[in-house]
Amino acid sequence: MKPKLIILSDLWGLKNGDWMKEYVTILETIFEIVVYDCCELGEIDTANYSEAKLHEQFVNGGIEKAVANLLPLEKEKINILAFSVGGTIAWKAGLKGLNVESLFAVSSTRLRYENEIPNGVIKLYFGENDGNKPTDDWFKKLSIDFEILKNKDHHFYTEKNFIRSICSEIL
């Protein structure tokens, strides 16, 4: 039986997530994959599909709803690959008892507000040019494994070269 890997979308959900198919294609050779749309988990209204409106809903209760909705769906030990707000959801779910074996969180900039680390092996990835990435002091304080990708902004996780690179690391 293959180990389980869940993939948590970014704030756009699956509606704008064609790039995630490449992750699934590569990773399903080793893992049983389950993909979650963070908009659905967070009960986000996507009628006004703009970054500002989606972000506002996530920070005003959507993240907490997504955590609460994810917890009963995953009872076994899991590996997680999560993008942007998905990484924050995975992190917070881990703190509330989600059985995390490993968490690969990419461009999860809201983690900069976190002070407690969930269980499991954790690796974080951020673009060097992402103005919302955590500070060097935050990384030192939490003593967490991370990688800063040179000359990259927030959405580098949709680029084919990065997709292949992180999938190789996960595999």
Backbone as CSV, one residue per row, in Angstrom:
resi,resn,N_x,N_y,N_z,CA_x,CA_y,CA_z,C_x,C_y,C_z
1,MET,0.830,-1.193,0.000,0.000,0.000,0.000,0.871,1.253,0.000
2,LYS,0.537,2.207,-0.834,1.305,3.444,-0.936,1.049,4.344,0.267
3,PRO,2.081,5.073,0.707,1.840,6.082,1.744,0.963,7.197,1.168
4,LYS,0.269,7.880,2.052,-0.665,8.918,1.626,0.003,10.288,1.616
5,LEU,-0.286,11.041,0.569,0.154,12.432,0.465,-1.064,13.267,0.118
6,ILE,-1.329,14.269,0.949,-2.401,15.194,0.586,-1.769,16.468,0.044
7,ILE,-2.436,17.041,-0.934,-2.005,18.303,-1.527,-3.089,19.333,-1.217
8,LEU,-2.664,20.443,-0.629,-3.582,21.532,-0.309,-3.299,22.701,-1.248
9,SER,-4.333,23.157,-1.936,-4.196,24.223,-2.936,-3.800,25.550,-2.299
10,ASP,-3.530,26.513,-3.147,-3.324,27.883,-2.694,-4.690,28.562,-2.557
11,LEU,-4.712,29.866,-2.382,-5.989,30.544,-2.127,-6.923,30.538,-3.325
12,TRP,-6.424,30.232,-4.511,-7.266,30.179,-5.707,-8.060,28.879,-5.794
13,GLY,-7.720,27.894,-4.973,-8.411,26.616,-5.036,-8.072,25.867,-6.310
14,LEU,-8.922,24.945,-6.686,-8.666,24.127,-7.869,-9.116,24.808,-9.153
15,LYS,-9.959,25.837,-9.013,-10.486,26.560,-10.171,-9.359,27.150,-11.027
16,ASN,-8.264,27.519,-10.383,-7.121,28.109,-11.076,-5.866,27.281,-10.775
17,GLY,-6.042,25.943,-10.698,-4.946,25.090,-10.243,-4.482,24.031,-11.215
18,ASP,-4.535,24.324,-12.512,-4.066,23.344,-13.491,-2.614,22.934,-13.259
19,TRP,-1.809,23.836,-12.749,-0.392,23.560,-12.468,-0.218,22.413,-11.474
20,MET,-1.221,22.145,-10.638,-1.112,21.071,-9.639,-1.103,19.686,-10.278
21,LYS,-1.649,19.571,-11.472,-1.693,18.263,-12.155,-0.306,17.677,-12.335
22,GLU,0.678,18.533,-12.597,2.045,18.036,-12.775,2.592,17.446,-11.470
23,TYR,2.305,18.083,-10.349,2.712,17.519,-9.059,2.096,16.128,-8.884
24,VAL,0.796,16.028,-9.142,0.089,14.759,-8.967,0.686,13.682,-9.869
25,THR,0.909,14.006,-11.130,1.449,13.041,-12.087,2.783,12.465,-11.608
26,ILE,3.640,13.316,-11.092,4.950,12.861,-10.623,4.830,12.086,-9.316
27,LEU,4.076,12.611,-8.372,4.044,12.044,-7.014,3.179,10.806,-6.880
28,GLU,2.210,10.603,-7.783,1.331,9.442,-7.651,2.053,8.124,-7.956
29,THR,3.280,8.198,-8.460,4.047,6.974,-8.682,4.414,6.326,-7.349
30,ILE,4.554,7.125,-6.315,4.950,6.634,-4.992,3.838,6.758,-3.950
31,PHE,3.008,7.772,-4.084,2.011,8.088,-3.066,0.580,7.879,-3.550
32,GLU,-0.284,7.592,-2.593,-1.730,7.715,-2.811,-2.017,9.207,-2.583
33,ILE,-2.511,9.884,-3.606,-2.682,11.345,-3.560,-4.146,11.718,-3.333
34,VAL,-4.356,12.676,-2.440,-5.660,13.301,-2.266,-5.431,14.803,-2.367
35,VAL,-6.180,15.461,-3.253,-6.041,16.903,-3.441,-7.246,17.602,-2.815
36,TYR,-6.962,18.612,-2.010,-8.017,19.394,-1.383,-7.997,20.821,-1.905
37,ASP,-9.167,21.323,-2.210,-9.372,22.704,-2.612,-9.549,23.521,-1.334
38,CYS,-8.627,24.420,-1.053,-8.697,25.206,0.185,-9.915,26.118,0.227
39,CYS,-10.398,26.547,-0.942,-11.622,27.354,-0.957,-12.804,26.534,-0.441
40,GLU,-12.886,25.275,-0.840,-13.965,24.403,-0.358,-13.791,24.114,1.126
41,LEU,-12.566,23.769,1.545,-12.325,23.486,2.966,-12.685,24.685,3.834
42,GLY,-12.360,25.889,3.348,-12.593,27.106,4.132,-13.959,27.724,3.940
43,GLU,-14.811,27.048,3.134,-16.164,27.543,2.844,-16.107,28.987,2.321
44,ILE,-15.185,29.198,1.379,-14.951,30.521,0.800,-15.925,30.758,-0.355
45,ASP,-16.529,31.925,-0.368,-17.418,32.324,-1.460,-16.545,32.781,-2.626
46,THR,-16.579,32.028,-3.723,-15.735,32.353,-4.879,-16.500,33.129,-5.962
47,ALA,-17.674,33.643,-5.624,-18.448,34.414,-6.602,-17.653,35.640,-7.067
48,ASN,-16.988,36.313,-6.135,-16.102,37.423,-6.478,-14.685,36.871,-6.411
49,TYR,-14.219,36.330,-7.536,-12.969,35.577,-7.609,-11.774,36.503,-7.823
50,SER,-11.504,37.312,-6.798,-10.346,38.204,-6.835,-9.449,37.866,-5.657
51,GLU,-8.154,38.115,-5.825,-7.203,37.785,-4.767,-7.569,38.481,-3.464
52,ALA,-7.934,39.746,-3.530,-8.252,40.508,-2.325,-9.462,39.907,-1.597
53,LYS,-10.512,39.565,-2.334,-11.732,39.017,-1.705,-11.482,37.622,-1.126
54,LEU,-10.735,36.798,-1.843,-10.427,35.455,-1.333,-9.563,35.564,-0.085
55,HIS,-8.524,36.386,-0.149,-7.617,36.565,0.987,-8.372,37.053,2.217
56,GLU,-9.217,38.034,2.011,-10.012,38.593,3.118,-10.833,37.508,3.810
57,GLN,-11.450,36.637,3.026,-12.269,35.567,3.611,-11.416,34.549,4.370
58,PHE,-10.246,34.225,3.823,-9.380,33.272,4.524,-8.918,33.826,5.863
59,VAL,-8.470,35.088,5.885,-7.947,35.632,7.147,-9.057,35.971,8.141
60,ASN,-10.288,36.098,7.681,-11.413,36.396,8.569,-12.270,35.156,8.831
61,GLY,-11.618,34.051,9.160,-12.339,32.851,9.570,-12.210,31.659,8.637
62,GLY,-11.823,31.904,7.396,-11.717,30.808,6.433,-10.623,29.805,6.769
63,ILE,-9.492,30.295,7.267,-8.402,29.378,7.642,-8.881,28.467,8.762
64,GLU,-9.523,29.031,9.767,-10.005,28.232,10.892,-11.061,27.213,10.440
65,LYS,-11.965,27.631,9.543,-12.968,26.698,9.009,-12.298,25.574,8.240
66,ALA,-11.288,25.919,7.449,-10.579,24.900,6.664,-9.899,23.885,7.575
67,VAL,-9.276,24.355,8.647,-8.640,23.453,9.617,-9.698,22.527,10.223
68,ALA,-10.801,23.112,10.675,-11.877,22.319,11.293,-12.456,21.303,10.316
69,ASN,-12.546,21.659,9.035,-13.096,20.738,8.041,-12.089,19.682,7.595
70,LEU,-10.799,19.980,7.681,-9.770,19.020,7.293,-9.560,17.939,8.348
71,LEU,-9.590,18.316,9.604,-9.276,17.375,10.688,-10.081,16.068,10.638
72,PRO,-11.393,16.103,10.456,-12.122,14.832,10.425,-11.906,14.018,9.137
73,LEU,-11.359,14.636,8.103,-11.145,13.937,6.831,-9.891,13.069,6.850
74,GLU,-8.928,13.424,7.694,-7.633,12.734,7.709,-7.312,12.245,9.118
75,LYS,-7.488,10.949,9.335,-7.250,10.365,10.660,-5.920,9.620,10.751
76,GLU,-5.401,9.156,9.607,-4.151,8.391,9.591,-2.958,9.339,9.455
77,LYS,-1.777,8.779,9.627,-0.545,9.554,9.433,-0.426,9.920,7.958
78,ILE,-0.140,11.199,7.680,-0.089,11.671,6.294,1.128,12.550,6.034
79,ASN,1.464,12.616,4.773,2.447,13.564,4.257,1.644,14.666,3.576
80,ILE,2.176,15.875,3.608,1.435,17.013,3.051,2.356,17.860,2.183
81,LEU,1.829,18.222,1.031,2.436,19.239,0.170,1.394,20.340,0.067
82,ALA,1.762,21.551,0.478,0.769,22.617,0.552,1.335,23.925,0.024
83,PHE,0.464,24.679,-0.604,0.863,25.909,-1.268,0.167,27.115,-0.649
84,SER,0.955,28.136,-0.330,0.447,29.406,0.159,-0.471,29.184,1.369
85,VAL,-1.726,29.593,1.294,-2.637,29.450,2.436,-2.818,27.984,2.832
86,GLY,-2.640,27.076,1.884,-2.736,25.643,2.197,-1.708,25.219,3.230
87,GLY,-0.516,25.815,3.171,0.517,25.503,4.160,0.137,25.981,5.548
88,THR,-0.492,27.141,5.614,-0.956,27.661,6.901,-2.046,26.758,7.465
89,ILE,-2.939,26.310,6.619,-4.009,25.401,7.047,-3.410,24.098,7.563
90,ALA,-2.449,23.534,6.820,-1.813,22.280,7.243,-1.090,22.465,8.581
91,TRP,-0.362,23.550,8.720,0.396,23.851,9.938,-0.547,23.919,11.137
92,LYS,-1.609,24.714,10.999,-2.561,24.881,12.098,-3.297,23.569,12.403
93,ALA,-3.599,22.783,11.366,-4.240,21.482,11.597,-3.283,20.555,12.343
94,GLY,-1.993,20.636,12.005,-0.992,19.845,12.729,-0.942,20.210,14.203
95,LEU,-1.078,21.482,14.500,-1.090,21.921,15.900,-2.347,21.449,16.638
96,LYS,-3.414,21.170,15.879,-4.676,20.717,16.488,-4.848,19.199,16.429
97,GLY,-3.776,18.480,16.066,-3.833,17.030,16.154,-3.779,16.259,14.852
98,LEU,-3.729,16.930,13.704,-3.563,16.207,12.444,-2.253,15.432,12.532
99,ASN,-2.284,14.162,12.157,-1.126,13.277,12.301,-0.180,13.466,11.109
100,VAL,0.712,14.445,11.223,1.596,14.845,10.129,2.924,14.099,10.224
101,GLU,3.217,13.333,9.179,4.537,12.704,9.083,5.532,13.707,8.501
102,SER,5.126,14.364,7.403,5.967,15.400,6.806,5.082,16.483,6.205
103,LEU,5.607,17.702,6.233,4.915,18.853,5.660,5.903,19.644,4.821
104,PHE,5.600,19.740,3.542,6.344,20.585,2.624,5.422,21.759,2.308
105,ALA,5.735,22.930,2.832,4.885,24.108,2.649,5.625,25.118,1.782
106,VAL,4.958,25.550,0.727,5.573,26.405,-0.282,4.864,27.765,-0.316
107,SER,5.628,28.833,-0.150,5.104,30.206,-0.173,3.979,30.426,0.842
108,SER,4.099,29.791,1.985,3.080,29.929,3.039,3.467,31.085,3.949
109,THR,3.283,32.279,3.427,3.792,33.473,4.093,3.105,33.796,5.417
110,ARG,1.882,33.343,5.612,1.191,33.630,6.876,1.810,32.860,8.049
111,LEU,2.684,31.929,7.752,3.381,31.221,8.831,4.246,32.172,9.647
112,ARG,4.549,33.337,9.102,5.377,34.312,9.817,4.723,34.747,11.138
113,TYR,3.431,34.489,11.288,2.719,34.837,12.523,2.701,33.682,13.529
114,GLU,3.225,32.524,13.145,3.177,31.342,14.004,4.389,31.296,14.940
115,ASN,4.164,30.800,16.167,5.234,30.686,17.151,5.441,29.261,17.638
116,GLU,4.565,28.371,17.238,4.612,26.982,17.670,4.725,26.106,16.419
117,ILE,5.484,25.012,16.533,5.722,24.132,15.395,4.933,22.839,15.565
118,PRO,4.221,22.396,14.510,3.528,21.114,14.606,4.522,19.947,14.565
119,ASN,4.065,18.765,14.925,4.894,17.570,14.858,5.140,17.199,13.407
120,GLY,6.160,16.396,13.192,6.482,15.915,11.856,7.710,16.607,11.305
121,VAL,8.198,16.078,10.192,9.326,16.670,9.492,8.774,17.818,8.652
122,ILE,9.358,18.999,8.796,8.835,20.176,8.106,9.933,20.820,7.272
123,LYS,9.566,21.183,6.049,10.461,21.972,5.198,9.628,23.054,4.533
124,LEU,10.148,24.265,4.585,9.463,25.427,4.024,10.263,25.985,2.849
125,TYR,9.543,26.509,1.867,10.149,27.102,0.673,9.528,28.477,0.447
126,PHE,10.397,29.451,0.173,9.928,30.803,-0.113,10.743,31.402,-1.243
127,GLY,10.123,32.291,-1.989,10.834,33.042,-3.007,11.579,34.197,-2.360
128,GLU,12.794,34.421,-2.811,13.636,35.491,-2.272,12.942,36.851,-2.384
129,ASN,12.178,37.055,-3.452,11.545,38.351,-3.690,10.129,38.457,-3.124
130,ASP,9.711,37.483,-2.341,8.384,37.524,-1.718,8.481,38.397,-0.466
131,GLY,7.903,39.579,-0.529,7.985,40.531,0.577,7.292,40.084,1.854
132,ASN,6.491,39.034,1.786,5.770,38.565,2.967,6.370,37.308,3.588
133,LYS,7.520,36.860,3.090,8.145,35.672,3.680,8.572,35.991,5.116
134,PRO,8.697,34.971,5.956,9.144,35.220,7.335,10.548,35.832,7.365
135,THR,10.864,36.478,8.455,12.177,37.099,8.628,13.223,36.043,8.999
136,ASP,14.485,36.415,8.856,15.574,35.528,9.277,15.448,35.195,10.760
137,ASP,15.042,36.179,11.558,14.872,35.942,13.000,13.803,34.879,13.268
138,TRP,12.725,34.893,12.494,11.662,33.889,12.664,12.214,32.496,12.402
139,PHE,12.969,32.328,11.319,13.556,31.022,11.002,14.499,30.568,12.108
140,LYS,15.312,31.483,12.624,16.255,31.145,13.700,15.503,30.757,14.967
141,LYS,14.499,31.545,15.304,13.730,31.302,16.539,13.069,29.930,16.521
142,LEU,12.490,29.568,15.383,11.801,28.280,15.303,12.729,27.136,14.918
143,SER,13.941,27.468,14.503,14.926,26.454,14.113,14.308,25.423,13.175
144,ILE,13.887,25.898,12.024,13.127,25.075,11.083,13.878,24.990,9.744
145,ASP,13.718,23.859,9.068,14.365,23.645,7.776,13.640,24.469,6.708
146,PHE,14.406,25.252,5.943,13.787,26.093,4.923,14.739,26.305,3.767
147,GLU,14.171,26.746,2.665,14.958,27.090,1.490,14.382,28.370,0.892
148,ILE,15.265,29.313,0.600,14.877,30.550,-0.063,15.363,30.442,-1.512
149,LEU,14.438,30.541,-2.458,14.793,30.397,-3.865,15.136,31.763,-4.462
150,LYS,16.342,31.857,-4.965,16.863,33.119,-5.515,16.016,33.618,-6.679
151,ASN,15.818,34.925,-6.695,15.128,35.619,-7.792,13.714,35.109,-8.051
152,LYS,13.049,34.568,-7.034,11.685,34.061,-7.200,10.728,34.896,-6.366
153,ASP,9.479,34.994,-6.861,8.444,35.711,-6.115,7.511,34.693,-5.460
154,HIS,6.315,35.075,-5.145,5.388,34.223,-4.395,4.921,32.989,-5.171
155,HIS,4.675,33.121,-6.465,4.036,32.041,-7.227,5.007,31.131,-7.967
156,PHE,6.245,31.040,-7.515,7.236,30.199,-8.193,6.834,28.730,-8.203
157,TYR,5.938,28.334,-7.318,5.532,26.924,-7.227,4.749,26.437,-8.441
158,THR,4.366,27.348,-9.332,3.670,26.942,-10.557,4.655,26.694,-11.709
159,GLU,5.937,26.954,-11.479,6.951,26.800,-12.521,7.428,25.351,-12.627
160,LYS,7.528,24.861,-13.850,7.895,23.461,-14.095,9.216,23.055,-13.446
161,ASN,10.227,23.908,-13.485,11.514,23.550,-12.888,11.395,23.329,-11.385
162,PHE,10.642,24.190,-10.713,10.465,23.999,-9.276,9.631,22.758,-8.994
163,ILE,8.592,22.538,-9.782,7.738,21.364,-9.590,8.589,20.097,-9.619
164,ARG,9.427,19.972,-10.621,10.293,18.779,-10.731,11.253,18.689,-9.555
165,SER,11.805,19.820,-9.169,12.783,19.854,-8.087,12.188,19.420,-6.748
166,ILE,11.061,19.999,-6.371,10.476,19.634,-5.076,9.929,18.212,-5.093
167,CYS,9.389,17.789,-6.223,8.896,16.416,-6.296,10.036,15.414,-6.129
168,SER,11.193,15.712,-6.691,12.369,14.843,-6.497,12.749,14.781,-5.027
169,GLU,12.681,15.918,-4.370,13.022,15.963,-2.939,12.018,15.154,-2.117
170,ILE,10.734,15.290,-2.428,9.690,14.560,-1.694,9.820,13.059,-1.922
171,LEU,10.097,12.687,-3.172,10.227,11.258,-3.510,11.477,10.666,-2.875
